[in-house]
Amino acid sequence: MEQEPLFPRHEGYRNLVSFRSARLCYDVTVRFCDRYIPARSRTYDQMVQAARSGVNIAEGSEASATSKKTELKLTNVAHASLEELRLDYEDFLRHRNLRLWAA
């Protein structure tokens, strides 16, 4: 008989729209920065890392097996990181006198 793991895996996050959107945001941000931001600049690193942190939804989901508090904390980090990234994109437009599209 196969024994159940002490901490079951929670890979259901892969089906979440929030995870898929965050991962797409990361992929697009890497391509955007490669094209428009100097590779050695702090802005490049900041934007890519903020996008990467947005994918913490996965880490939060995995942590949910042992701690709902940690799951919530990591999910909040993901949310805050994506907000920071949104502001970086707005700054990019503002500094170049480009129009921000209406939401």
N, CA, C and O atoms as CSV, one atom per row, in Angstrom:
chain,resi,resn,atom,element,x,y,z
A,1,MET,N,N,0.847,-1.182,0.000
A,1,MET,CA,C,0.000,0.000,0.000
A,1,MET,C,C,0.888,1.239,0.000
A,1,MET,O,O,1.836,1.338,0.780
A,2,GLU,N,N,0.570,2.181,-0.884
A,2,GLU,CA,C,1.363,3.412,-0.991
A,2,GLU,C,C,0.970,4.381,0.118
A,2,GLU,O,O,-0.208,4.663,0.336
A,3,GLN,N,N,1.985,4.881,0.810
A,3,GLN,CA,C,1.742,5.805,1.916
A,3,GLN,C,C,1.569,7.230,1.390
A,3,GLN,O,O,2.299,7.673,0.504
A,4,GLU,N,N,0.592,7.935,1.953
A,4,GLU,CA,C,0.340,9.319,1.574
A,4,GLU,C,C,1.463,10.199,2.112
A,4,GLU,O,O,1.905,9.995,3.243
A,5,PRO,N,N,1.940,11.179,1.328
A,5,PRO,CA,C,3.028,12.048,1.815
A,5,PRO,C,C,2.566,12.884,3.012
A,5,PRO,O,O,1.391,13.224,3.142
A,6,LEU,N,N,3.522,13.199,3.871
A,6,LEU,CA,C,3.225,14.011,5.042
A,6,LEU,C,C,2.648,15.365,4.631
A,6,LEU,O,O,1.671,15.833,5.216
A,7,PHE,N,N,3.253,15.987,3.628
A,7,PHE,CA,C,2.780,17.273,3.113
A,7,PHE,C,C,2.404,17.089,1.646
A,7,PHE,O,O,3.278,17.035,0.780
A,8,PRO,N,N,1.109,16.993,1.368
A,8,PRO,CA,C,0.703,16.767,-0.021
A,8,PRO,C,C,1.071,17.945,-0.917
A,8,PRO,O,O,1.095,19.095,-0.478
A,9,ARG,N,N,1.358,17.634,-2.186
A,9,ARG,CA,C,1.696,18.672,-3.154
A,9,ARG,C,C,0.430,19.401,-3.564
A,9,ARG,O,O,-0.645,18.809,-3.655
A,10,HIS,N,N,0.573,20.686,-3.807
A,10,HIS,CA,C,-0.543,21.531,-4.204
A,10,HIS,C,C,-0.236,22.176,-5.546
A,10,HIS,O,O,-0.015,23.384,-5.632
A,11,GLU,N,N,-0.225,21.370,-6.578
A,11,GLU,CA,C,0.101,21.910,-7.894
A,11,GLU,C,C,-1.108,22.469,-8.622
A,11,GLU,O,O,-1.021,22.788,-9.808
A,12,GLY,N,N,-2.231,22.591,-7.935
A,12,GLY,CA,C,-3.422,23.149,-8.549
A,12,GLY,C,C,-3.247,24.599,-8.968
A,12,GLY,O,O,-4.030,25.120,-9.763
A,13,TYR,N,N,-2.216,25.254,-8.433
A,13,TYR,CA,C,-1.971,26.659,-8.798
A,13,TYR,C,C,-1.727,26.816,-10.283
A,13,TYR,O,O,-1.990,27.885,-10.834
A,14,ARG,N,N,-1.233,25.785,-10.947
A,14,ARG,CA,C,-0.946,25.882,-12.384
A,14,ARG,C,C,-2.203,26.156,-13.209
A,14,ARG,O,O,-2.119,26.658,-14.330
A,15,ASN,N,N,-3.356,25.826,-12.653
A,15,ASN,CA,C,-4.621,26.060,-13.354
A,15,ASN,C,C,-5.251,27.401,-12.993
A,15,ASN,O,O,-6.255,27.788,-13.592
A,16,LEU,N,N,-4.688,28.110,-12.034
A,16,LEU,CA,C,-5.240,29.391,-11.623
A,16,LEU,C,C,-4.972,30.459,-12.686
A,16,LEU,O,O,-3.870,30.549,-13.227
A,17,VAL,N,N,-5.981,31.253,-12.972
A,17,VAL,CA,C,-5.814,32.356,-13.924
A,17,VAL,C,C,-4.759,33.321,-13.389
A,17,VAL,O,O,-3.969,33.864,-14.161
A,18,SER,N,N,-4.742,33.536,-12.078
A,18,SER,CA,C,-3.758,34.467,-11.498
A,18,SER,C,C,-2.328,33.982,-11.728
A,18,SER,O,O,-1.446,34.786,-12.029
A,19,PHE,N,N,-2.090,32.684,-11.592
A,19,PHE,CA,C,-0.738,32.155,-11.827
A,19,PHE,C,C,-0.376,32.257,-13.304
A,19,PHE,O,O,0.720,32.698,-13.651
A,20,ARG,N,N,-1.292,31.852,-14.166
A,20,ARG,CA,C,-0.997,31.889,-15.599
A,20,ARG,C,C,-0.771,33.321,-16.066
A,20,ARG,O,O,0.099,33.577,-16.899
A,21,SER,N,N,-1.555,34.257,-15.529
A,21,SER,CA,C,-1.369,35.674,-15.879
A,21,SER,C,C,-0.030,36.200,-15.368
A,21,SER,O,O,0.664,36.929,-16.076
A,22,ALA,N,N,0.332,35.831,-14.137
A,22,ALA,CA,C,1.605,36.281,-13.566
A,22,ALA,C,C,2.781,35.720,-14.364
A,22,ALA,O,O,3.771,36.417,-14.587
A,23,ARG,N,N,2.674,34.476,-14.788
A,23,ARG,CA,C,3.757,33.873,-15.566
A,23,ARG,C,C,3.869,34.536,-16.937
A,23,ARG,O,O,4.975,34.775,-17.423
A,24,LEU,N,N,2.747,34.828,-17.552
A,24,LEU,CA,C,2.759,35.545,-18.835
A,24,LEU,C,C,3.365,36.932,-18.650
A,24,LEU,O,O,4.150,37.389,-19.481
A,25,CYS,N,N,2.998,37.596,-17.562
A,25,CYS,CA,C,3.539,38.922,-17.251
A,25,CYS,C,C,5.061,38.850,-17.112
A,25,CYS,O,O,5.771,39.728,-17.603
A,26,TYR,N,N,5.557,37.819,-16.453
A,26,TYR,CA,C,7.005,37.629,-16.307
A,26,TYR,C,C,7.658,37.465,-17.684
A,26,TYR,O,O,8.649,38.127,-17.990
A,27,ASP,N,N,7.093,36.579,-18.508
A,27,ASP,CA,C,7.677,36.325,-19.830
A,27,ASP,C,C,7.694,37.590,-20.687
A,27,ASP,O,O,8.688,37.882,-21.352
A,28,VAL,N,N,6.598,38.333,-20.670
A,28,VAL,CA,C,6.512,39.573,-21.456
A,28,VAL,C,C,7.489,40.618,-20.921
A,28,VAL,O,O,8.122,41.334,-21.697
A,29,THR,N,N,7.611,40.704,-19.597
A,29,THR,CA,C,8.517,41.684,-18.993
A,29,THR,C,C,9.964,41.401,-19.367
A,29,THR,O,O,10.719,42.327,-19.662
A,30,VAL,N,N,10.355,40.138,-19.358
A,30,VAL,CA,C,11.733,39.794,-19.752
A,30,VAL,C,C,11.982,40.239,-21.190
A,30,VAL,O,O,13.019,40.831,-21.488
A,31,ARG,N,N,11.047,39.958,-22.067
A,31,ARG,CA,C,11.210,40.358,-23.469
A,31,ARG,C,C,11.220,41.877,-23.619
A,31,ARG,O,O,12.021,42.424,-24.376
A,32,PHE,N,N,10.321,42.563,-22.888
A,32,PHE,CA,C,10.258,44.023,-22.923
A,32,PHE,C,C,11.588,44.615,-22.467
A,32,PHE,O,O,12.148,45.487,-23.131
A,33,CYS,N,N,12.087,44.138,-21.334
A,33,CYS,CA,C,13.341,44.680,-20.792
A,33,CYS,C,C,14.515,44.388,-21.714
A,33,CYS,O,O,15.392,45.233,-21.893
A,34,ASP,N,N,14.536,43.196,-22.299
A,34,ASP,CA,C,15.607,42.869,-23.247
A,34,ASP,C,C,15.616,43.844,-24.421
A,34,ASP,O,O,16.669,44.167,-24.970
A,35,ARG,N,N,14.445,44.298,-24.790
A,35,ARG,CA,C,14.345,45.176,-25.955
A,35,ARG,C,C,14.505,46.657,-25.627
A,35,ARG,O,O,15.118,47.388,-26.405
A,36,TYR,N,N,13.969,47.123,-24.489
A,36,TYR,CA,C,13.879,48.561,-24.240
A,36,TYR,C,C,14.683,49.098,-23.059
A,36,TYR,O,O,14.842,50.312,-22.928
A,37,ILE,N,N,15.183,48.232,-22.210
A,37,ILE,CA,C,15.885,48.683,-21.006
A,37,ILE,C,C,17.334,48.197,-21.077
A,37,ILE,O,O,17.569,47.027,-21.379
A,38,PRO,N,N,18.302,49.062,-20.806
A,38,PRO,CA,C,19.699,48.608,-20.820
A,38,PRO,C,C,19.907,47.438,-19.840
A,38,PRO,O,O,19.505,47.506,-18.679
A,39,ALA,N,N,20.533,46.383,-20.329
A,39,ALA,CA,C,20.652,45.134,-19.570
A,39,ALA,C,C,21.342,45.294,-18.217
A,39,ALA,O,O,21.021,44.566,-17.278
A,40,ARG,N,N,22.259,46.208,-18.100
A,40,ARG,CA,C,22.996,46.357,-16.838
A,40,ARG,C,C,22.400,47.414,-15.907
A,40,ARG,O,O,22.992,47.763,-14.885
A,41,SER,N,N,21.235,47.910,-16.272
A,41,SER,CA,C,20.640,48.967,-15.451
A,41,SER,C,C,19.879,48.377,-14.267
A,41,SER,O,O,19.437,47.228,-14.287
A,42,ARG,N,N,19.748,49.192,-13.256
A,42,ARG,CA,C,18.990,48.790,-12.069
A,42,ARG,C,C,17.526,48.586,-12.423
A,42,ARG,O,O,16.869,47.707,-11.865
A,43,THR,N,N,17.009,49.390,-13.343
A,43,THR,CA,C,15.617,49.271,-13.754
A,43,THR,C,C,15.343,47.907,-14.380
A,43,THR,O,O,14.315,47.287,-14.105
A,44,TYR,N,N,16.258,47.447,-15.216
A,44,TYR,CA,C,16.101,46.126,-15.841
A,44,TYR,C,C,15.955,45.063,-14.758
A,44,TYR,O,O,15.005,44.280,-14.762
A,45,ASP,N,N,16.890,45.050,-13.852
A,45,ASP,CA,C,16.870,44.047,-12.787
A,45,ASP,C,C,15.625,44.183,-11.915
A,45,ASP,O,O,15.010,43.181,-11.551
A,46,GLN,N,N,15.257,45.395,-11.586
A,46,GLN,CA,C,14.091,45.638,-10.727
A,46,GLN,C,C,12.807,45.141,-11.383
A,46,GLN,O,O,11.988,44.488,-10.737
A,47,MET,N,N,12.634,45.450,-12.666
A,47,MET,CA,C,11.406,45.040,-13.348
A,47,MET,C,C,11.327,43.521,-13.487
A,47,MET,O,O,10.276,42.927,-13.248
A,48,VAL,N,N,12.423,42.901,-13.868
A,48,VAL,CA,C,12.416,41.446,-14.032
A,48,VAL,C,C,12.185,40.757,-12.682
A,48,VAL,O,O,11.435,39.783,-12.606
A,49,GLN,N,N,12.821,41.253,-11.626
A,49,GLN,CA,C,12.635,40.647,-10.311
A,49,GLN,C,C,11.217,40.852,-9.783
A,49,GLN,O,O,10.669,39.956,-9.141
A,50,ALA,N,N,10.621,41.998,-10.037
A,50,ALA,CA,C,9.235,42.236,-9.610
A,50,ALA,C,C,8.298,41.279,-10.348
A,50,ALA,O,O,7.383,40.713,-9.749
A,51,ALA,N,N,8.529,41.105,-11.639
A,51,ALA,CA,C,7.708,40.167,-12.410
A,51,ALA,C,C,7.914,38.738,-11.912
A,51,ALA,O,O,6.965,37.961,-11.812
A,52,ARG,N,N,9.149,38.411,-11.607
A,52,ARG,CA,C,9.462,37.067,-11.089
A,52,ARG,C,C,8.779,36.841,-9.747
A,52,ARG,O,O,8.264,35.755,-9.485
A,53,SER,N,N,8.774,37.854,-8.907
A,53,SER,CA,C,8.123,37.729,-7.602
A,53,SER,C,C,6.610,37.590,-7.742
A,53,SER,O,O,5.950,37.053,-6.853
A,54,GLY,N,N,6.069,38.066,-8.842
A,54,GLY,CA,C,4.639,37.903,-9.085
A,54,GLY,C,C,4.237,36.451,-9.213
A,54,GLY,O,O,3.079,36.100,-8.992
A,55,VAL,N,N,5.183,35.611,-9.568
A,55,VAL,CA,C,4.915,34.183,-9.714
A,55,VAL,C,C,4.991,33.472,-8.352
A,55,VAL,O,O,4.894,32.247,-8.291
A,56,ASN,N,N,5.163,34.228,-7.272
A,56,ASN,CA,C,5.163,33.645,-5.915
A,56,ASN,C,C,3.842,32.982,-5.572
A,56,ASN,O,O,3.723,32.345,-4.525
A,57,ILE,N,N,2.865,33.120,-6.425
A,57,ILE,CA,C,1.592,32.429,-6.236
A,57,ILE,C,C,1.861,30.929,-6.117
A,57,ILE,O,O,1.226,30.239,-5.319
A,58,ALA,N,N,2.798,30.436,-6.910
A,58,ALA,CA,C,3.147,29.013,-6.860
A,58,ALA,C,C,3.773,28.659,-5.518
A,58,ALA,O,O,3.407,27.660,-4.897
A,59,GLU,N,N,4.703,29.467,-5.080
A,59,GLU,CA,C,5.367,29.209,-3.797
A,59,GLU,C,C,4.356,29.274,-2.654
A,59,GLU,O,O,4.413,28.466,-1.726
A,60,GLY,N,N,3.448,30.216,-2.719
A,60,GLY,CA,C,2.417,30.329,-1.696
A,60,GLY,C,C,1.519,29.109,-1.670
A,60,GLY,O,O,1.153,28.616,-0.603
A,61,SER,N,N,1.167,28.625,-2.846
A,61,SER,CA,C,0.323,27.440,-2.936
A,61,SER,C,C,1.019,26.223,-2.337
A,61,SER,O,O,0.405,25.441,-1.611
A,62,GLU,N,N,2.284,26.072,-2.642
A,62,GLU,CA,C,3.043,24.953,-2.082
A,62,GLU,C,C,3.150,25.059,-0.562
A,62,GLU,O,O,3.094,24.049,0.140
A,63,ALA,N,N,3.304,26.277,-0.058
A,63,ALA,CA,C,3.430,26.474,1.388
A,63,ALA,C,C,2.117,26.226,2.114
A,63,ALA,O,O,2.110,26.008,3.326
A,64,SER,N,N,1.015,26.257,1.392
A,64,SER,CA,C,-0.291,26.093,2.032
A,64,SER,C,C,-0.439,24.746,2.723
A,64,SER,O,O,-1.271,24.597,3.619
A,65,ALA,N,N,0.360,23.760,2.316
A,65,ALA,CA,C,0.291,22.443,2.955
A,65,ALA,C,C,0.718,22.506,4.413
A,65,ALA,O,O,0.279,21.694,5.228
A,66,THR,N,N,1.571,23.464,4.744
A,66,THR,CA,C,2.080,23.540,6.119
A,66,THR,C,C,1.657,24.793,6.862
A,66,THR,O,O,1.617,24.797,8.092
A,67,SER,N,N,1.337,25.870,6.127
A,67,SER,CA,C,1.032,27.118,6.812
A,67,SER,C,C,0.175,28.038,5.943
A,67,SER,O,O,0.626,28.541,4.915
A,68,LYS,N,N,-1.048,28.243,6.369
A,68,LYS,CA,C,-1.923,29.184,5.659
A,68,LYS,C,C,-1.398,30.611,5.804
A,68,LYS,O,O,-1.579,31.438,4.910
A,69,LYS,N,N,-0.754,30.891,6.919
A,69,LYS,CA,C,-0.181,32.223,7.136
A,69,LYS,C,C,0.917,32.502,6.104
A,69,LYS,O,O,0.973,33.591,5.534
A,70,THR,N,N,1.780,31.525,5.869
A,70,THR,CA,C,2.841,31.678,4.878
A,70,THR,C,C,2.255,31.777,3.478
A,70,THR,O,O,2.736,32.557,2.656
A,71,GLU,N,N,1.221,30.993,3.205
A,71,GLU,CA,C,0.559,31.062,1.902
A,71,GLU,C,C,0.036,32.473,1.647
A,71,GLU,O,O,0.240,33.029,0.568
A,72,LEU,N,N,-0.628,33.039,2.623
A,72,LEU,CA,C,-1.172,34.387,2.490
A,72,LEU,C,C,-0.060,35.423,2.331
A,72,LEU,O,O,-0.173,36.344,1.523
A,73,LYS,N,N,1.003,35.267,3.097
A,73,LYS,CA,C,2.137,36.206,3.017
A,73,LYS,C,C,2.752,36.190,1.615
A,73,LYS,O,O,2.995,37.245,1.028
A,74,LEU,N,N,3.001,35.001,1.086
A,74,LEU,CA,C,3.628,34.898,-0.238
A,74,LEU,C,C,2.691,35.383,-1.347
A,74,LEU,O,O,3.138,35.970,-2.332
A,75,THR,N,N,1.403,35.136,-1.182
A,75,THR,CA,C,0.439,35.629,-2.158
A,75,THR,C,C,0.396,37.153,-2.129
A,75,THR,O,O,0.280,37.789,-3.177
A,76,ASN,N,N,0.489,37.739,-0.948
A,76,ASN,CA,C,0.529,39.199,-0.826
A,76,ASN,C,C,1.802,39.774,-1.441
A,76,ASN,O,O,1.762,40.841,-2.054
A,77,VAL,N,N,2.933,39.077,-1.284
A,77,VAL,CA,C,4.187,39.504,-1.917
A,77,VAL,C,C,4.019,39.520,-3.434
A,77,VAL,O,O,4.458,40.453,-4.106
A,78,ALA,N,N,3.382,38.483,-3.963
A,78,ALA,CA,C,3.153,38.410,-5.408
A,78,ALA,C,C,2.312,39.597,-5.866
A,78,ALA,O,O,2.635,40.246,-6.861
A,79,HIS,N,N,1.252,39.874,-5.152
A,79,HIS,CA,C,0.361,40.991,-5.502
A,79,HIS,C,C,1.106,42.323,-5.454
A,79,HIS,O,O,1.004,43.125,-6.382
A,80,ALA,N,N,1.844,42.559,-4.390
A,80,ALA,CA,C,2.582,43.819,-4.242
A,80,ALA,C,C,3.663,43.953,-5.318
A,80,ALA,O,O,3.895,45.049,-5.827
A,81,SER,N,N,4.313,42.865,-5.661
A,81,SER,CA,C,5.355,42.903,-6.690
A,81,SER,C,C,4.778,43.261,-8.050
A,81,SER,O,O,5.382,44.025,-8.804
A,82,LEU,N,N,3.620,42.715,-8.362
A,82,LEU,CA,C,2.996,43.041,-9.642
A,82,LEU,C,C,2.527,44.492,-9.683
A,82,LEU,O,O,2.545,45.121,-10.741
A,83,GLU,N,N,2.110,45.020,-8.543
A,83,GLU,CA,C,1.754,46.443,-8.483
A,83,GLU,C,C,2.993,47.314,-8.711
A,83,GLU,O,O,2.934,48.315,-9.424
A,84,GLU,N,N,4.106,46.923,-8.103
A,84,GLU,CA,C,5.366,47.646,-8.302
A,84,GLU,C,C,5.758,47.623,-9.772
A,84,GLU,O,O,6.206,48.632,-10.317
A,85,LEU,N,N,5.591,46.480,-10.407
A,85,LEU,CA,C,5.917,46.352,-11.826
A,85,LEU,C,C,5.018,47.250,-12.676
A,85,LEU,O,O,5.486,47.883,-13.622
A,86,ARG,N,N,3.734,47.304,-12.339
A,86,ARG,CA,C,2.808,48.173,-13.067
A,86,ARG,C,C,3.280,49.626,-13.004
A,86,ARG,O,O,3.228,50.349,-13.999
A,87,LEU,N,N,3.736,50.040,-11.837
A,87,LEU,CA,C,4.246,51.410,-11.687
A,87,LEU,C,C,5.521,51.622,-12.500
A,87,LEU,O,O,5.733,52.708,-13.039
A,88,ASP,N,N,6.365,50.609,-12.593
A,88,ASP,CA,C,7.567,50.717,-13.424
A,88,ASP,C,C,7.204,50.924,-14.893
A,88,ASP,O,O,7.828,51.728,-15.586
A,89,TYR,N,N,6.205,50.203,-15.358
A,89,TYR,CA,C,5.750,50.401,-16.742
A,89,TYR,C,C,5.183,51.810,-16.925
A,89,TYR,O,O,5.449,52.454,-17.939
A,90,GLU,N,N,4.413,52.289,-15.963
A,90,GLU,CA,C,3.880,53.652,-16.049
A,90,GLU,C,C,5.007,54.680,-16.074
A,90,GLU,O,O,4.952,55.649,-16.830
A,91,ASP,N,N,6.031,54.466,-15.242
A,91,ASP,CA,C,7.185,55.372,-15.245
A,91,ASP,C,C,7.877,55.372,-16.599
A,91,ASP,O,O,8.268,56.428,-17.095
A,92,PHE,N,N,8.030,54.202,-17.199
A,92,PHE,CA,C,8.646,54.095,-18.519
A,92,PHE,C,C,7.897,54.981,-19.514
A,92,PHE,O,O,8.514,55.728,-20.273
A,93,LEU,N,N,6.583,54.895,-19.507
A,93,LEU,CA,C,5.770,55.708,-20.423
A,93,LEU,C,C,5.873,57.195,-20.096
A,93,LEU,O,O,6.051,58.025,-20.988
A,94,ARG,N,N,5.761,57.520,-18.821
A,94,ARG,CA,C,5.790,58.926,-18.403
A,94,ARG,C,C,7.117,59.584,-18.761
A,94,ARG,O,O,7.131,60.719,-19.237
A,95,HIS,N,N,8.211,58.904,-18.545
A,95,HIS,CA,C,9.536,59.475,-18.822
A,95,HIS,C,C,9.776,59.697,-20.309
A,95,HIS,O,O,10.647,60.475,-20.699
A,96,ARG,N,N,9.006,59.015,-21.123
A,96,ARG,CA,C,9.160,59.161,-22.575
A,96,ARG,C,C,8.002,59.958,-23.192
A,96,ARG,O,O,7.840,60.005,-24.411
A,97,ASN,N,N,7.208,60.576,-22.322
A,97,ASN,CA,C,6.042,61.348,-22.763
A,97,ASN,C,C,5.111,60.540,-23.657
A,97,ASN,O,O,4.570,61.047,-24.639
A,98,LEU,N,N,4.936,59.281,-23.298
A,98,LEU,CA,C,4.024,58.405,-24.025
A,98,LEU,C,C,2.726,58.300,-23.230
A,98,LEU,O,O,2.724,58.365,-22.001
A,99,ARG,N,N,1.648,58.140,-23.943
A,99,ARG,CA,C,0.327,58.125,-23.324
A,99,ARG,C,C,0.035,56.764,-22.671
A,99,ARG,O,O,0.329,55.711,-23.237
A,100,LEU,N,N,-0.539,56.814,-21.491
A,100,LEU,CA,C,-0.989,55.612,-20.795
A,100,LEU,C,C,-2.400,55.302,-21.283
A,100,LEU,O,O,-3.270,56.173,-21.277
A,101,TRP,N,N,-2.620,54.073,-21.699
A,101,TRP,CA,C,-3.955,53.683,-22.164
A,101,TRP,C,C,-4.923,53.676,-20.997
A,101,TRP,O,O,-4.551,53.353,-19.869
A,102,ALA,N,N,-6.150,54.031,-21.270
A,102,ALA,CA,C,-7.194,53.999,-20.242
A,102,ALA,C,C,-7.470,52.554,-19.852
A,102,ALA,O,O,-7.492,51.663,-20.700
A,103,ALA,N,N,-7.680,52.336,-18.559
A,103,ALA,CA,C,-7.938,50.968,-18.080
A,103,ALA,C,C,-9.347,50.542,-18.332
A,103,ALA,O,O,-9.723,49.421,-17.990
